[in-house]
Amino acid sequence: MSEKPEKEKTAAEEAEEIRVLLGAVSTEVPALIKSIIASVFSEEAGRNMGKAAAAFYKELKDSGMPDNVAVKMTEDYIGVFTRLGDILKRVGEGKGKGKVIITGGEKSREIEEEIERRVKEKLAEKKKAQVEEEEE
């Protein structure tokens, strides 16, 4: 198999690839969030949450937990889902001008690095596929 010199991409071509990638993300992520919100706030989800909370409380009581502690733990249990739902709702409504801000110092940097790594991997895969296609 003969080796062909790899065609170098211009800055404009690379910028176009990034634009396409971000365009896909900007349409897919909001649709995903809306779908999650719909499932979190549906009538069925409410019924399931009630059943889950009741089962959680019952399990705590059956294991000998004092009533006031079982109630507090059940409230906290439900609160996790409520806060998650609130976060998803705010993101879905576009609050923050379309930006999702992740805070947390080191964890935030890790997330940024992971996103950057994955984007680079996808671009490399795409480039490799193009080179293989050109070789055929």
Phi and psi in radians as a Rosetta constraint file:
Dihedral C 1 N 2 CA 2 C 2 CIRCULARHARMONIC -1.402 0.35
Dihedral N 2 CA 2 C 2 N 3 CIRCULARHARMONIC 2.530 0.35
Dihedral C 2 N 3 CA 3 C 3 CIRCULARHARMONIC -1.621 0.35
Dihedral N 3 CA 3 C 3 N 4 CIRCULARHARMONIC 2.195 0.35
Dihedral C 3 N 4 CA 4 C 4 CIRCULARHARMONIC -1.745 0.35
Dihedral N 4 CA 4 C 4 N 5 CIRCULARHARMONIC 2.500 0.35
Dihedral C 4 N 5 CA 5 C 5 CIRCULARHARMONIC -1.117 0.35
Dihedral N 5 CA 5 C 5 N 6 CIRCULARHARMONIC 2.385 0.35
Dihedral C 5 N 6 CA 6 C 6 CIRCULARHARMONIC -1.208 0.35
Dihedral N 6 CA 6 C 6 N 7 CIRCULARHARMONIC 2.246 0.35
Dihedral C 6 N 7 CA 7 C 7 CIRCULARHARMONIC -1.236 0.35
Dihedral N 7 CA 7 C 7 N 8 CIRCULARHARMONIC 2.124 0.35
Dihedral C 7 N 8 CA 8 C 8 CIRCULARHARMONIC -1.412 0.35
Dihedral N 8 CA 8 C 8 N 9 CIRCULARHARMONIC 2.419 0.35
Dihedral C 8 N 9 CA 9 C 9 CIRCULARHARMONIC -1.511 0.35
Dihedral N 9 CA 9 C 9 N 10 CIRCULARHARMONIC 2.520 0.35
Dihedral C 9 N 10 CA 10 C 10 CIRCULARHARMONIC -1.385 0.35
Dihedral N 10 CA 10 C 10 N 11 CIRCULARHARMONIC 2.861 0.35
Dihedral C 10 N 11 CA 11 C 11 CIRCULARHARMONIC -1.038 0.35
Dihedral N 11 CA 11 C 11 N 12 CIRCULARHARMONIC -0.624 0.35
Dihedral C 11 N 12 CA 12 C 12 CIRCULARHARMONIC -1.150 0.35
Dihedral N 12 CA 12 C 12 N 13 CIRCULARHARMONIC -0.696 0.35
Dihedral C 12 N 13 CA 13 C 13 CIRCULARHARMONIC -1.162 0.35
Dihedral N 13 CA 13 C 13 N 14 CIRCULARHARMONIC -0.734 0.35
Dihedral C 13 N 14 CA 14 C 14 CIRCULARHARMONIC -1.130 0.35
Dihedral N 14 CA 14 C 14 N 15 CIRCULARHARMONIC -0.720 0.35
Dihedral C 14 N 15 CA 15 C 15 CIRCULARHARMONIC -1.100 0.35
Dihedral N 15 CA 15 C 15 N 16 CIRCULARHARMONIC -0.667 0.35
Dihedral C 15 N 16 CA 16 C 16 CIRCULARHARMONIC -1.138 0.35
Dihedral N 16 CA 16 C 16 N 17 CIRCULARHARMONIC -0.725 0.35
Dihedral C 16 N 17 CA 17 C 17 CIRCULARHARMONIC -1.058 0.35
Dihedral N 17 CA 17 C 17 N 18 CIRCULARHARMONIC -0.766 0.35
Dihedral C 17 N 18 CA 18 C 18 CIRCULARHARMONIC -1.145 0.35
Dihedral N 18 CA 18 C 18 N 19 CIRCULARHARMONIC -0.698 0.35
Dihedral C 18 N 19 CA 19 C 19 CIRCULARHARMONIC -1.065 0.35
Dihedral N 19 CA 19 C 19 N 20 CIRCULARHARMONIC -0.757 0.35
Dihedral C 19 N 20 CA 20 C 20 CIRCULARHARMONIC -1.119 0.35
Dihedral N 20 CA 20 C 20 N 21 CIRCULARHARMONIC -0.775 0.35
Dihedral C 20 N 21 CA 21 C 21 CIRCULARHARMONIC -1.061 0.35
Dihedral N 21 CA 21 C 21 N 22 CIRCULARHARMONIC -0.849 0.35
Dihedral C 21 N 22 CA 22 C 22 CIRCULARHARMONIC -1.159 0.35
Dihedral N 22 CA 22 C 22 N 23 CIRCULARHARMONIC -0.582 0.35
Dihedral C 22 N 23 CA 23 C 23 CIRCULARHARMONIC -1.099 0.35
Dihedral N 23 CA 23 C 23 N 24 CIRCULARHARMONIC -0.732 0.35
Dihedral C 23 N 24 CA 24 C 24 CIRCULARHARMONIC -1.127 0.35
Dihedral N 24 CA 24 C 24 N 25 CIRCULARHARMONIC -0.766 0.35
Dihedral C 24 N 25 CA 25 C 25 CIRCULARHARMONIC -1.088 0.35
Dihedral N 25 CA 25 C 25 N 26 CIRCULARHARMONIC -0.750 0.35
Dihedral C 25 N 26 CA 26 C 26 CIRCULARHARMONIC -1.176 0.35
Dihedral N 26 CA 26 C 26 N 27 CIRCULARHARMONIC -0.397 0.35
Dihedral C 26 N 27 CA 27 C 27 CIRCULARHARMONIC -1.627 0.35
Dihedral N 27 CA 27 C 27 N 28 CIRCULARHARMONIC -0.621 0.35
Dihedral C 27 N 28 CA 28 C 28 CIRCULARHARMONIC -1.324 0.35
Dihedral N 28 CA 28 C 28 N 29 CIRCULARHARMONIC -0.730 0.35
Dihedral C 28 N 29 CA 29 C 29 CIRCULARHARMONIC -1.108 0.35
Dihedral N 29 CA 29 C 29 N 30 CIRCULARHARMONIC -0.843 0.35
Dihedral C 29 N 30 CA 30 C 30 CIRCULARHARMONIC -1.044 0.35
Dihedral N 30 CA 30 C 30 N 31 CIRCULARHARMONIC -0.659 0.35
Dihedral C 30 N 31 CA 31 C 31 CIRCULARHARMONIC -1.122 0.35
Dihedral N 31 CA 31 C 31 N 32 CIRCULARHARMONIC -0.711 0.35
Dihedral C 31 N 32 CA 32 C 32 CIRCULARHARMONIC -1.106 0.35
Dihedral N 32 CA 32 C 32 N 33 CIRCULARHARMONIC -0.788 0.35
Dihedral C 32 N 33 CA 33 C 33 CIRCULARHARMONIC -1.096 0.35
Dihedral N 33 CA 33 C 33 N 34 CIRCULARHARMONIC -0.757 0.35
Dihedral C 33 N 34 CA 34 C 34 CIRCULARHARMONIC -1.069 0.35
Dihedral N 34 CA 34 C 34 N 35 CIRCULARHARMONIC -0.691 0.35
Dihedral C 34 N 35 CA 35 C 35 CIRCULARHARMONIC -1.123 0.35
Dihedral N 35 CA 35 C 35 N 36 CIRCULARHARMONIC -0.751 0.35
Dihedral C 35 N 36 CA 36 C 36 CIRCULARHARMONIC -1.121 0.35
Dihedral N 36 CA 36 C 36 N 37 CIRCULARHARMONIC -0.768 0.35
Dihedral C 36 N 37 CA 37 C 37 CIRCULARHARMONIC -1.038 0.35
Dihedral N 37 CA 37 C 37 N 38 CIRCULARHARMONIC -0.773 0.35
Dihedral C 37 N 38 CA 38 C 38 CIRCULARHARMONIC -1.057 0.35
Dihedral N 38 CA 38 C 38 N 39 CIRCULARHARMONIC -0.683 0.35
Dihedral C 38 N 39 CA 39 C 39 CIRCULARHARMONIC -1.302 0.35
Dihedral N 39 CA 39 C 39 N 40 CIRCULARHARMONIC -0.584 0.35
Dihedral C 39 N 40 CA 40 C 40 CIRCULARHARMONIC -1.252 0.35
Dihedral N 40 CA 40 C 40 N 41 CIRCULARHARMONIC -0.639 0.35
Dihedral C 40 N 41 CA 41 C 41 CIRCULARHARMONIC -1.799 0.35
Dihedral N 41 CA 41 C 41 N 42 CIRCULARHARMONIC 0.268 0.35
Dihedral C 41 N 42 CA 42 C 42 CIRCULARHARMONIC -1.354 0.35
Dihedral N 42 CA 42 C 42 N 43 CIRCULARHARMONIC 2.847 0.35
Dihedral C 42 N 43 CA 43 C 43 CIRCULARHARMONIC -1.063 0.35
Dihedral N 43 CA 43 C 43 N 44 CIRCULARHARMONIC -0.743 0.35
Dihedral C 43 N 44 CA 44 C 44 CIRCULARHARMONIC -1.103 0.35
Dihedral N 44 CA 44 C 44 N 45 CIRCULARHARMONIC -0.714 0.35
Dihedral C 44 N 45 CA 45 C 45 CIRCULARHARMONIC -1.092 0.35
Dihedral N 45 CA 45 C 45 N 46 CIRCULARHARMONIC -0.659 0.35
Dihedral C 45 N 46 CA 46 C 46 CIRCULARHARMONIC -1.109 0.35
Dihedral N 46 CA 46 C 46 N 47 CIRCULARHARMONIC -0.758 0.35
Dihedral C 46 N 47 CA 47 C 47 CIRCULARHARMONIC -1.080 0.35
Dihedral N 47 CA 47 C 47 N 48 CIRCULARHARMONIC -0.790 0.35
Dihedral C 47 N 48 CA 48 C 48 CIRCULARHARMONIC -1.117 0.35
Dihedral N 48 CA 48 C 48 N 49 CIRCULARHARMONIC -0.664 0.35
Dihedral C 48 N 49 CA 49 C 49 CIRCULARHARMONIC -1.129 0.35
Dihedral N 49 CA 49 C 49 N 50 CIRCULARHARMONIC -0.733 0.35
Dihedral C 49 N 50 CA 50 C 50 CIRCULARHARMONIC -1.070 0.35
Dihedral N 50 CA 50 C 50 N 51 CIRCULARHARMONIC -0.763 0.35
Dihedral C 50 N 51 CA 51 C 51 CIRCULARHARMONIC -1.121 0.35
Dihedral N 51 CA 51 C 51 N 52 CIRCULARHARMONIC -0.728 0.35
Dihedral C 51 N 52 CA 52 C 52 CIRCULARHARMONIC -1.133 0.35
Dihedral N 52 CA 52 C 52 N 53 CIRCULARHARMONIC -0.735 0.35
Dihedral C 52 N 53 CA 53 C 53 CIRCULARHARMONIC -1.132 0.35
Dihedral N 53 CA 53 C 53 N 54 CIRCULARHARMONIC -0.749 0.35
Dihedral C 53 N 54 CA 54 C 54 CIRCULARHARMONIC -1.108 0.35
Dihedral N 54 CA 54 C 54 N 55 CIRCULARHARMONIC -0.746 0.35
Dihedral C 54 N 55 CA 55 C 55 CIRCULARHARMONIC -1.138 0.35
Dihedral N 55 CA 55 C 55 N 56 CIRCULARHARMONIC -0.698 0.35
Dihedral C 55 N 56 CA 56 C 56 CIRCULARHARMONIC -1.097 0.35
Dihedral N 56 CA 56 C 56 N 57 CIRCULARHARMONIC -0.838 0.35
Dihedral C 56 N 57 CA 57 C 57 CIRCULARHARMONIC -1.074 0.35
Dihedral N 57 CA 57 C 57 N 58 CIRCULARHARMONIC -0.794 0.35
Dihedral C 57 N 58 CA 58 C 58 CIRCULARHARMONIC -1.056 0.35
Dihedral N 58 CA 58 C 58 N 59 CIRCULARHARMONIC -0.751 0.35
Dihedral C 58 N 59 CA 59 C 59 CIRCULARHARMONIC -1.084 0.35
Dihedral N 59 CA 59 C 59 N 60 CIRCULARHARMONIC -0.723 0.35
Dihedral C 59 N 60 CA 60 C 60 CIRCULARHARMONIC -1.091 0.35
Dihedral N 60 CA 60 C 60 N 61 CIRCULARHARMONIC -0.802 0.35
Dihedral C 60 N 61 CA 61 C 61 CIRCULARHARMONIC -1.135 0.35
Dihedral N 61 CA 61 C 61 N 62 CIRCULARHARMONIC -0.738 0.35
Dihedral C 61 N 62 CA 62 C 62 CIRCULARHARMONIC -1.117 0.35
Dihedral N 62 CA 62 C 62 N 63 CIRCULARHARMONIC -0.453 0.35
Dihedral C 62 N 63 CA 63 C 63 CIRCULARHARMONIC -1.527 0.35
Dihedral N 63 CA 63 C 63 N 64 CIRCULARHARMONIC 0.076 0.35
Dihedral C 63 N 64 CA 64 C 64 CIRCULARHARMONIC 1.640 0.35
Dihedral N 64 CA 64 C 64 N 65 CIRCULARHARMONIC 0.211 0.35
Dihedral C 64 N 65 CA 65 C 65 CIRCULARHARMONIC -1.205 0.35
Dihedral N 65 CA 65 C 65 N 66 CIRCULARHARMONIC 2.371 0.35
Dihedral C 65 N 66 CA 66 C 66 CIRCULARHARMONIC -1.063 0.35
Dihedral N 66 CA 66 C 66 N 67 CIRCULARHARMONIC 2.603 0.35
Dihedral C 66 N 67 CA 67 C 67 CIRCULARHARMONIC -0.974 0.35
Dihedral N 67 CA 67 C 67 N 68 CIRCULARHARMONIC -0.820 0.35
Dihedral C 67 N 68 CA 68 C 68 CIRCULARHARMONIC -1.118 0.35
Dihedral N 68 CA 68 C 68 N 69 CIRCULARHARMONIC -0.612 0.35
Dihedral C 68 N 69 CA 69 C 69 CIRCULARHARMONIC -1.250 0.35
Dihedral N 69 CA 69 C 69 N 70 CIRCULARHARMONIC -0.736 0.35
Dihedral C 69 N 70 CA 70 C 70 CIRCULARHARMONIC -1.092 0.35
Dihedral N 70 CA 70 C 70 N 71 CIRCULARHARMONIC -0.713 0.35
Dihedral C 70 N 71 CA 71 C 71 CIRCULARHARMONIC -1.117 0.35
Dihedral N 71 CA 71 C 71 N 72 CIRCULARHARMONIC -0.819 0.35
Dihedral C 71 N 72 CA 72 C 72 CIRCULARHARMONIC -1.077 0.35
Dihedral N 72 CA 72 C 72 N 73 CIRCULARHARMONIC -0.782 0.35
Dihedral C 72 N 73 CA 73 C 73 CIRCULARHARMONIC -1.129 0.35
Dihedral N 73 CA 73 C 73 N 74 CIRCULARHARMONIC -0.642 0.35
Dihedral C 73 N 74 CA 74 C 74 CIRCULARHARMONIC -1.188 0.35
Dihedral N 74 CA 74 C 74 N 75 CIRCULARHARMONIC -0.703 0.35
Dihedral C 74 N 75 CA 75 C 75 CIRCULARHARMONIC -1.058 0.35
Dihedral N 75 CA 75 C 75 N 76 CIRCULARHARMONIC -0.766 0.35
Dihedral C 75 N 76 CA 76 C 76 CIRCULARHARMONIC -1.110 0.35
Dihedral N 76 CA 76 C 76 N 77 CIRCULARHARMONIC -0.698 0.35
Dihedral C 76 N 77 CA 77 C 77 CIRCULARHARMONIC -1.042 0.35
Dihedral N 77 CA 77 C 77 N 78 CIRCULARHARMONIC -0.851 0.35
Dihedral C 77 N 78 CA 78 C 78 CIRCULARHARMONIC -1.179 0.35
Dihedral N 78 CA 78 C 78 N 79 CIRCULARHARMONIC -0.628 0.35
Dihedral C 78 N 79 CA 79 C 79 CIRCULARHARMONIC -1.036 0.35
Dihedral N 79 CA 79 C 79 N 80 CIRCULARHARMONIC -0.613 0.35
Dihedral C 79 N 80 CA 80 C 80 CIRCULARHARMONIC -1.035 0.35
Dihedral N 80 CA 80 C 80 N 81 CIRCULARHARMONIC -0.813 0.35
Dihedral C 80 N 81 CA 81 C 81 CIRCULARHARMONIC -1.225 0.35
Dihedral N 81 CA 81 C 81 N 82 CIRCULARHARMONIC -0.617 0.35
Dihedral C 81 N 82 CA 82 C 82 CIRCULARHARMONIC -1.139 0.35
Dihedral N 82 CA 82 C 82 N 83 CIRCULARHARMONIC -0.797 0.35
Dihedral C 82 N 83 CA 83 C 83 CIRCULARHARMONIC -1.122 0.35
Dihedral N 83 CA 83 C 83 N 84 CIRCULARHARMONIC -0.721 0.35
Dihedral C 83 N 84 CA 84 C 84 CIRCULARHARMONIC -1.060 0.35
Dihedral N 84 CA 84 C 84 N 85 CIRCULARHARMONIC -0.773 0.35
Dihedral C 84 N 85 CA 85 C 85 CIRCULARHARMONIC -1.067 0.35
Dihedral N 85 CA 85 C 85 N 86 CIRCULARHARMONIC -0.711 0.35
Dihedral C 85 N 86 CA 86 C 86 CIRCULARHARMONIC -1.108 0.35
Dihedral N 86 CA 86 C 86 N 87 CIRCULARHARMONIC -0.735 0.35
Dihedral C 86 N 87 CA 87 C 87 CIRCULARHARMONIC -1.091 0.35
Dihedral N 87 CA 87 C 87 N 88 CIRCULARHARMONIC -0.835 0.35
Dihedral C 87 N 88 CA 88 C 88 CIRCULARHARMONIC -1.081 0.35
Dihedral N 88 CA 88 C 88 N 89 CIRCULARHARMONIC -0.685 0.35
Dihedral C 88 N 89 CA 89 C 89 CIRCULARHARMONIC -1.124 0.35
Dihedral N 89 CA 89 C 89 N 90 CIRCULARHARMONIC -0.766 0.35
Dihedral C 89 N 90 CA 90 C 90 CIRCULARHARMONIC -1.098 0.35
Dihedral N 90 CA 90 C 90 N 91 CIRCULARHARMONIC -0.744 0.35
Dihedral C 90 N 91 CA 91 C 91 CIRCULARHARMONIC -1.125 0.35
Dihedral N 91 CA 91 C 91 N 92 CIRCULARHARMONIC -0.762 0.35
Dihedral C 91 N 92 CA 92 C 92 CIRCULARHARMONIC -1.145 0.35
Dihedral N 92 CA 92 C 92 N 93 CIRCULARHARMONIC -0.520 0.35
Dihedral C 92 N 93 CA 93 C 93 CIRCULARHARMONIC -1.430 0.35
Dihedral N 93 CA 93 C 93 N 94 CIRCULARHARMONIC -0.110 0.35
Dihedral C 93 N 94 CA 94 C 94 CIRCULARHARMONIC 1.479 0.35
Dihedral N 94 CA 94 C 94 N 95 CIRCULARHARMONIC 0.251 0.35
Dihedral C 94 N 95 CA 95 C 95 CIRCULARHARMONIC -1.116 0.35
Dihedral N 95 CA 95 C 95 N 96 CIRCULARHARMONIC 2.561 0.35
Dihedral C 95 N 96 CA 96 C 96 CIRCULARHARMONIC 1.470 0.35
Dihedral N 96 CA 96 C 96 N 97 CIRCULARHARMONIC 0.334 0.35
Dihedral C 96 N 97 CA 97 C 97 CIRCULARHARMONIC 0.939 0.35
Dihedral N 97 CA 97 C 97 N 98 CIRCULARHARMONIC 0.767 0.35
Dihedral C 97 N 98 CA 98 C 98 CIRCULARHARMONIC 1.375 0.35
Dihedral N 98 CA 98 C 98 N 99 CIRCULARHARMONIC 0.142 0.35
Dihedral C 98 N 99 CA 99 C 99 CIRCULARHARMONIC -1.891 0.35
Dihedral N 99 CA 99 C 99 N 100 CIRCULARHARMONIC 2.414 0.35
Dihedral C 99 N 100 CA 100 C 100 CIRCULARHARMONIC -1.869 0.35
Dihedral N 100 CA 100 C 100 N 101 CIRCULARHARMONIC 2.077 0.35
Dihedral C 100 N 101 CA 101 C 101 CIRCULARHARMONIC -1.810 0.35
Dihedral N 101 CA 101 C 101 N 102 CIRCULARHARMONIC 2.165 0.35
Dihedral C 101 N 102 CA 102 C 102 CIRCULARHARMONIC -1.849 0.35
Dihedral N 102 CA 102 C 102 N 103 CIRCULARHARMONIC 2.123 0.35
Dihedral C 102 N 103 CA 103 C 103 CIRCULARHARMONIC -1.934 0.35
Dihedral N 103 CA 103 C 103 N 104 CIRCULARHARMONIC 2.856 0.35
Dihedral C 103 N 104 CA 104 C 104 CIRCULARHARMONIC 2.407 0.35
Dihedral N 104 CA 104 C 104 N 105 CIRCULARHARMONIC 0.376 0.35
Dihedral C 104 N 105 CA 105 C 105 CIRCULARHARMONIC 1.041 0.35
Dihedral N 105 CA 105 C 105 N 106 CIRCULARHARMONIC -2.008 0.35
Dihedral C 105 N 106 CA 106 C 106 CIRCULARHARMONIC -1.020 0.35
Dihedral N 106 CA 106 C 106 N 107 CIRCULARHARMONIC -0.745 0.35
Dihedral C 106 N 107 CA 107 C 107 CIRCULARHARMONIC -1.083 0.35
Dihedral N 107 CA 107 C 107 N 108 CIRCULARHARMONIC -0.693 0.35
Dihedral C 107 N 108 CA 108 C 108 CIRCULARHARMONIC -1.072 0.35
Dihedral N 108 CA 108 C 108 N 109 CIRCULARHARMONIC -0.757 0.35
Dihedral C 108 N 109 CA 109 C 109 CIRCULARHARMONIC -1.120 0.35
Dihedral N 109 CA 109 C 109 N 110 CIRCULARHARMONIC -0.689 0.35
Dihedral C 109 N 110 CA 110 C 110 CIRCULARHARMONIC -1.082 0.35
Dihedral N 110 CA 110 C 110 N 111 CIRCULARHARMONIC -0.733 0.35
Dihedral C 110 N 111 CA 111 C 111 CIRCULARHARMONIC -1.140 0.35
Dihedral N 111 CA 111 C 111 N 112 CIRCULARHARMONIC -0.788 0.35
Dihedral C 111 N 112 CA 112 C 112 CIRCULARHARMONIC -1.034 0.35
Dihedral N 112 CA 112 C 112 N 113 CIRCULARHARMONIC -0.772 0.35
Dihedral C 112 N 113 CA 113 C 113 CIRCULARHARMONIC -1.121 0.35
Dihedral N 113 CA 113 C 113 N 114 CIRCULARHARMONIC -0.691 0.35
Dihedral C 113 N 114 CA 114 C 114 CIRCULARHARMONIC -1.154 0.35
Dihedral N 114 CA 114 C 114 N 115 CIRCULARHARMONIC -0.718 0.35
Dihedral C 114 N 115 CA 115 C 115 CIRCULARHARMONIC -1.103 0.35
Dihedral N 115 CA 115 C 115 N 116 CIRCULARHARMONIC -0.804 0.35
Dihedral C 115 N 116 CA 116 C 116 CIRCULARHARMONIC -1.057 0.35
Dihedral N 116 CA 116 C 116 N 117 CIRCULARHARMONIC -0.753 0.35
Dihedral C 116 N 117 CA 117 C 117 CIRCULARHARMONIC -1.057 0.35
Dihedral N 117 CA 117 C 117 N 118 CIRCULARHARMONIC -0.783 0.35
Dihedral C 117 N 118 CA 118 C 118 CIRCULARHARMONIC -1.183 0.35
Dihedral N 118 CA 118 C 118 N 119 CIRCULARHARMONIC -0.666 0.35
Dihedral C 118 N 119 CA 119 C 119 CIRCULARHARMONIC -1.100 0.35
Dihedral N 119 CA 119 C 119 N 120 CIRCULARHARMONIC -0.775 0.35
Dihedral C 119 N 120 CA 120 C 120 CIRCULARHARMONIC -1.088 0.35
Dihedral N 120 CA 120 C 120 N 121 CIRCULARHARMONIC -0.709 0.35
Dihedral C 120 N 121 CA 121 C 121 CIRCULARHARMONIC -1.052 0.35
Dihedral N 121 CA 121 C 121 N 122 CIRCULARHARMONIC -0.795 0.35
Dihedral C 121 N 122 CA 122 C 122 CIRCULARHARMONIC -1.104 0.35
Dihedral N 122 CA 122 C 122 N 123 CIRCULARHARMONIC -0.724 0.35
Dihedral C 122 N 123 CA 123 C 123 CIRCULARHARMONIC -1.136 0.35
Dihedral N 123 CA 123 C 123 N 124 CIRCULARHARMONIC -0.698 0.35
Dihedral C 123 N 124 CA 124 C 124 CIRCULARHARMONIC -1.125 0.35
Dihedral N 124 CA 124 C 124 N 125 CIRCULARHARMONIC -0.723 0.35
Dihedral C 124 N 125 CA 125 C 125 CIRCULARHARMONIC -1.065 0.35
Dihedral N 125 CA 125 C 125 N 126 CIRCULARHARMONIC -0.749 0.35
Dihedral C 125 N 126 CA 126 C 126 CIRCULARHARMONIC -1.131 0.35
Dihedral N 126 CA 126 C 126 N 127 CIRCULARHARMONIC -0.753 0.35
Dihedral C 126 N 127 CA 127 C 127 CIRCULARHARMONIC -1.109 0.35
Dihedral N 127 CA 127 C 127 N 128 CIRCULARHARMONIC -0.756 0.35
Dihedral C 127 N 128 CA 128 C 128 CIRCULARHARMONIC -1.070 0.35
Dihedral N 128 CA 128 C 128 N 129 CIRCULARHARMONIC -0.745 0.35
Dihedral C 128 N 129 CA 129 C 129 CIRCULARHARMONIC -1.098 0.35
Dihedral N 129 CA 129 C 129 N 130 CIRCULARHARMONIC -0.679 0.35
Dihedral C 129 N 130 CA 130 C 130 CIRCULARHARMONIC -1.148 0.35
Dihedral N 130 CA 130 C 130 N 131 CIRCULARHARMONIC -0.733 0.35
Dihedral C 130 N 131 CA 131 C 131 CIRCULARHARMONIC -1.109 0.35
Dihedral N 131 CA 131 C 131 N 132 CIRCULARHARMONIC -0.788 0.35
Dihedral C 131 N 132 CA 132 C 132 CIRCULARHARMONIC -1.093 0.35
Dihedral N 132 CA 132 C 132 N 133 CIRCULARHARMONIC -0.672 0.35
Dihedral C 132 N 133 CA 133 C 133 CIRCULARHARMONIC -1.135 0.35
Dihedral N 133 CA 133 C 133 N 134 CIRCULARHARMONIC -0.697 0.35
Dihedral C 133 N 134 CA 134 C 134 CIRCULARHARMONIC -1.180 0.35
Dihedral N 134 CA 134 C 134 N 135 CIRCULARHARMONIC -0.542 0.35
Dihedral C 134 N 135 CA 135 C 135 CIRCULARHARMONIC -1.263 0.35
Dihedral N 135 CA 135 C 135 N 136 CIRCULARHARMONIC -0.415 0.35
